[in-house]
């Protein structure tokens, strides 16, 4: 499970989802990526490289990623030519400049080009995308664009905010249901989630 900018594995719905998966016998990892200090694609990729080297990330892995973490996963898969079984994006976006210099500089190295998007899609099995109509940080258009470029199944919520604790998301049953859905049911016992 991959957090976003200024995020932590101990925040929002991440501990809840991790607990639900572990309780069902599903291996689950929640790396703590450096942010905001040290946040860059290269630094995050080095950390995920160590998970791959240990055999914890492979073609059977399904990633659940929040915010810019979803762009990171997509770019990592493309840059490393590393196929994965699936990606569930939660408020995922790329190529959005907010006008807030610090925010934009921290996220920019994670953005994908059109060519990178075309290369990454064949490397990801299932793609699901949660997006909210009232996300206070990322415009709906950018959330839809990210989902469209990854050819993901859309799960739209009218009032989900940024799907974080501020929006009331300390648990996320709808996300767990997607992981239990027909597309993922057979994967739950044999796959690992990050």
Number of C-alpha atoms within 10 A of each C-alpha: 24 25 27 23 17 13 19 18 18 13 14 22 20 24 17 18 20 21 13 16 19 14 10 11 13 18 18 21 18 17 16 16 25 16 17 15 9 12 18 19 19 14 14 21 19 12 14 19 16 12 16 13 10 9 9 18 23 16 15 17 23 27 26 26 25 29 25 25 28 28 26 29 26 28 24 22 20 22 13 11 12 16 20 21 20 24 25 23 33 27 31 26 28 27 18 16 13 12 8 8 9 10 14 14 13 19 23 16 17 25 19 21 12 9 9 15 19 14 16 23 19 13 18 21 16 19 20 21 27 25 30 22 18 15 19 12 11 22 17 17 12 17 25 22 15 23 25 13 14 22 15 19 15 16 16 13 14 10 13 20 21 24 24 21 13 11 14 14 18 17 18 16 14 11 20 14 12 17 21 14 13 10 13 17 13 11 19 19 13 12 19 23 25 22
